[in-house]
Amino acid sequence: MRRVVVTGLGTVNPCGLDVDSTWSALVEARSGTGLLTRFDCSGWPSRVAAEVRGFDGEALLGRRAIRRLGLFMQYALVAGDEAMARAGFERDAVWPAAERFGVYVGSGIGGIPEICEGAETVSGAGVKRLSPFFIPTSLINLATGQLAIRLTARGPSICLSTACAVGNHAIGEAWRAVRDGSVDVVIAGGAEAALSPLGYGGFMNMKALTKRNHDPTRASRPFDAERDGFVMGEGAGLVVLEALEHAVARRAPILAELIGYAATTDAHHITAPAPAGEGAARCMRLALRAGGVQPSDVDYVNAHGTGTPANDPAETAAIRTVFGPHADALAVSSTKGVTGHLLGAAGGLEAVATVMSLHTGIVPPTANLETPDPACDLDYVAEGARVLRPEVALSNGFGFGGTNASLVFRRWEGR
């Protein structure tokens, strides 16, 4: 089995339109959340969101192209361009072994704004006015398909949809493909753009979203006693995974090594985590085993940490179950305090953050953690970014349906 390294990162999210601006915001705990402006939600009980601002798909991708691209696809393509450039691949170069190049990009919901717009067109003007691009702009797998076309990637093109764990699942399954020799390079992660009345309203009516409308930049409060729900966000986060020998042969920049991955299911409830985080604990244990590391080897956990009443104590309990006494020595942080919850893009963005933490030696803080909760009693790096130089880091992603995925990364020092 081959070793797998991370050679490129790319993102579009509420805190920045590239990796550098995003990392600065995460380290400085500069909030990307605010009052929702995408549509009129005045009078709604929840009115806070983490919107991507300043994104111009037409300028970045071309007017003709965006007619065929749902917004979540646009985010994926722009993040993909950055990840490939950072990995040292020229944008317009002919890929010398396209059949060895895969794309694994997932989404939780896909083109829900485009579906809503299409439904309004049919109900208002009739089916003859429905765009012929309606299906291609809304299909959940076409972020993957469009990215494969853009990058001339002729290996496996795999779209997963496992709710808020999908970014972790996509990266983990891509890791397996590279490790096992099916491909040499994969670009993987997640993309989401579900901030529409239907998408936002659905989460709001199931009481998943915060109602902290009076304090929108501090509304996302992972592990805080006053948390009351997550802040819904959007964007994309992608990583380039590569077989070590392939990366070395082309003198690629190596940012970290991905050494472990696991997936489990709670089989407990459609939205609530299993009691005491049992499914999450099994997932972390299996990921560490796959990476050949002991719990005591881990320095940092990038938590799923949504800021919901149920998720945060369950994840805390799961971490304590897996790490035992070492849990008190761990740095644990949730970047969602700054970014909000990007749903299907969360795992991809948080993989970017975890790799950057290993690469820079800095652990980003958990923003807005001001009131301790006895049920959340770990070191959540609440005081601000910490210089730690973590050696091994674990990133968690959990989703509705009880689906769990954990990734284990190791700092790269030219081993």
N, C-alpha and C positions, 0 to 999 in steps of 0.2 A: 504493500500500500504506500502511496506517495504522500509526502508532506505538502500541505496547502498553505499558501501565504496570501496576504492581502496586499495588493499593489496599487489599488486606486480607490478613491472615495468620491462620491458626488451627492449633493443634496439641494433641494429647494424646500423651504419650510418657513414658518412664521417668524423665525429669528434671523433668516438670511437666505440669500439666493445662491450661496456657494458654501464650501466647507470652511473657509477662513473666517468669514463674517459670522457664521453659525457658531464656530468654536469660541470666538471672542464673546458672543452673547451668552453661551453656556457657562463659561468660566466666570464672567462678570455678573451672572444671574440677571441678565437684562431681559425683561419679559417680552414675549411675543404675543401675549394675550390682550384682548381689549373688547369693547362693545362691538357686537356683530353689525357689519355694514353691508354685507352681500345682498341682503334683502330686508324688507321692512318687517321687523318682529316687535314693534312697539306694542306694549300690553302683554307680551308673552312672559311667563314666569322666569324663563331663562333667556338672557340676551348677551351672553359672553361667548366669544369664540377666539380661536387662534387662526387668523386668516393669513394667507400669503399675500404680502403687499409689494407693489412695485414690479410685479411679474408681467412682462410683455411678450406673450407667446408669439404674436405676429412678428415682432422684431427679431426674436430669437430663432424662430422656425420657418417664418415666411407665411404670407397671407393665404396662399393657396393650400399650404400644408395643414394649417390649423382647421380648415373646413372639414378635414377628415380625422381630426384628433379631439377626443374628449379632453377636458381639462386635466384629469388625472394622467392621461397619456402625455400631455405636454410637459407636465412636471417630470414624468419619468424620462422623457427624451432629453430634457435639459440637464437633469441630474446625471444621466448616462453619458452625455457628452463630457461633463466635468470629470467623472470617474475614469473614463477612458483616457482623457488627456493627462490626468494626474498619474495614470499607470504607464504613461509613455507611449501610447498608441496615437498615431497621427490620424486625425478625423477622416480624411479622404483617401488614406492609403489603402491599397488593395490588401485585404487580409490573406496572408499566405497559406493558411490552413483553416479556411472558414468552417469546414465540417468538424473541427475540433474546438469550436467556439460556441458556447451555449448561453442562453438567456433564461434566467429564472426570476421572474418578477411577479409578485402577487398583489392583490388588492382585497380589501374587505367588502366593499360595496360596488366599486367600479363607477360606471357612468350614470349615477342616479340623477344628477342635474340634467343631463341630456335626455334621459328617459322622461323626466317631468316635463321638459320643454316639448318633447315629441307628443306626449299625451295632451298637453294644452293645445298644440297645433291641431291635432285630430278632432278634439272636442269643439274647438272654436271655428276653424276654417275648413275642416274636412280632411280626409285621408290623402286626397290628391296634393295637398300642400305639404305633406310630410317629406322631409328631405331624404333623398336616396342615401345620404350618409348617416342616417339615424342609427342603423344597426352598427356600422363600423365605428361610430364615435361612442357607443355605449357598451359594447361587449367587453366583459371584464378581462378577457385574455389578450385584448389588442394593445395594451401597454407593452406586453411581452412581444407580440407580433410586430408592432411598429418599431420597437427598439431593435429587434432582430433585423428588420429590413434596413434600418438606418445604419447599423453597424456591419451589415453583410455577415451575420452570424448564422451559419447553416448547421450548427449542431442542434441539440435538443432545445426546444422553445417551450418552456413549461410555465404555466400559470397556476398558482395555488390560490385558494380562497379560504383561509382559516381565521377569519375575523381579525382581531387585534394581535394575533400571534403570527400572522402570515409572513411578515418580514423575516422573523427568525426561522420559520420553516423553510422559506425560499432559500435563504443563505445556507441553512443546514443541509438541505437536499442538494444544493449546488456543491457544497463541500464534499459530500459523499461521491458525487459524479466525478469530481476532479481527483479525489483520493483514490478512487477505484480504477481510474485510467480511462473512463469513457470520453472525457474531454480534457483539454489542457487549460482552458480559460473559461470562466463563466462570469457574467455580470449578473448580480442578484440583489434582491431587496424588495421594497414595496412602494406603492404609490396610491394616493387617495385624494379625492376632491369631492366630498359628500356634503359640503355646506350648502344645502338647498332647504327650502321649507319642509320638504318631505323627509329628508335625511335628518336634519336637525330636530324637527318636530317629533320624529319618531323616538329618538333618544330622550328628548325632553319629557315626552308623555310617559315613558317608562321610568321616569324619575332618576335617570342616570346622570343628568347634567347639573352643574352648580347653579345656584340662584344668587350668587354673590354679585349681583349687577351693580351695586354701589361701589365696588372695589375691583374693577375688571382686571387690572394688571396683576393683582395678587389673588385672583380667584382660584387658580390651580394650586392646591395645597397638599401635596403628597405627605402622608404620615402625620399630618397636623391634626390635633384634636378637633379643630373647627372645620375640617374638610366636609363638604356636603355634595360632592359629585365632581365629575371630570369636566374639563374645558375641551370642547370638540375642535379639532384642528384639521389641517390638510397639508399635503406636500409629498415629497418623495425622498427616499434615502437608499442609495445603491453602493455596493462594494464590488470591486473586481477581485475575484479569487483566481489563483494561478498555481499550477504545480511548481514546486520549488525549483526543480531543475530547468523548467521552461523560463521562469523569471530570471534565474541566474544567467542563462544562456543569452538573454537579450538585455542583460544589465538593467533590469527594471528596479524601480525604487520599492523596497520591501518595508512595509509599515508595521506589520505584526504577523503572527502565525495563528491560524484557526486550527485548534487541536481537538475540539470536542463538540458534539451536538447530540441532543436527544429530544424526543417528543413523547408526550404521554397524554392521556385523556382522563379527566376526573370521573366521567360517567355518573354524574351526580345531579346536575341541574342545568337548565338552559342558559342561565346567566350568572348564578352565584357560584363562587369557588367551593371546592370540597372543604368540609370542616378541617380547621387547622392546616389548610393548604397541603393536604396529603398528596394530591396529584402533582402539584408544583414541586414538592420535596422529592418525589420519585424522579421527576424530570431532571432536576439539578444533580441528583446522585448519579443518574445514568450518563449525563453529559460529562461529569467529572471522570467517571470510569472510562468513557470513550476517549477522553483526553489523556488518560494515564497519569492523572494528578490526584493528590489527596486533598480533602477539604482544607487542611492546614496550609496548602500551597497557595491558596487564593487570597489575594490582597484586596480586591475591589469587586463589588457586585453592582452592576447597573440594573437597578430594580425596574420591574414593570410599573410599580408605584403610580397608580392612576389618580389617587386622591379621592377615591370612593370609600364609603364607610366599610364595605365588605372586603375589598381587595387588599387594602394596605395591612390590616392585622393578619390576614391569611398568609400573605407573602412573608411577613415578619416571622410568623410561626414556622413557616416552611424553612426559612433560612436558619432559624434556631435548631430545627430538627436535623438538618443536613450538616451544619457546621459545629454543633455542640458548643463547647466552651470557646472555640475559635471564633464564634459569631461576634463576640465582644471585641475582637481585634480587627474585624472587617470594616472597611469604609464602604458604606452602602448609600447610593444616591439615586434619586429619580430626576432625570432631566425634564420630565413633564411639567415640573413647577414653572419652567421657563417656556417650553415649547407648546404646552397643552398636549392633548392626546390625539395623535395623527391617525388613529385607528389602524388601517392596513399599512400605513407608511411608518408606524411607530417603531417597529423592530428594525427596519432598515436604517432609520435615522439614529436609533440608539446603538446600533452596531458601529456606525460612523463615530459616534461619541466615545464608545468604548475603545475603539482602535486609536483614536486621537489621545485618549487618556494614557494608554500604554506608550504611545509614540512620544508624547511630550512629558510624561511623568507627572501630570496634573490631574487630579480627580475633581470633576465639576461638582458644585454643591447641589443640595436640594433646596430650591428656593421656597420662600413663604412658610417655612416650618418655624412657627413662632410659639405655639402652645403644645407642649409635650402631651402625648397620649400614652397612658400606661400600657396599652395593648401594642404599641409600636415603640419598642425600647432598644433599638439598635443605634449605632453611630451613623446618622444620616448626613453627615458633613453639612450641617445646617449653618455653620458659622461663616462659610465662604469656601471658595476653591482651596484645595490642599495640595501641596507638593508632596508626593508620595512615592513616585517611581514604582507603580505596581508591576509585579512580574507576571501574574496571572489574573485575569479578570473574567467574570461570568456576566452574561447579559440575558435577562429573562423577558419572555413575551408570553402573555396569557390571553385567551379570548373566550367569547361567548361559546357555549356548547361544551365548556370544560376543556378546551384544547390548550396545551402547554408546549412551549419550546424553549430550550436553553442552549446558548452558545458559549464556548470556552475559548478565549483568546490568550495568547502568550506574547509578551514583549519580544521584539526581534533584536538580537544582538549579533547577527551573523553566525548563528550556530551551524 
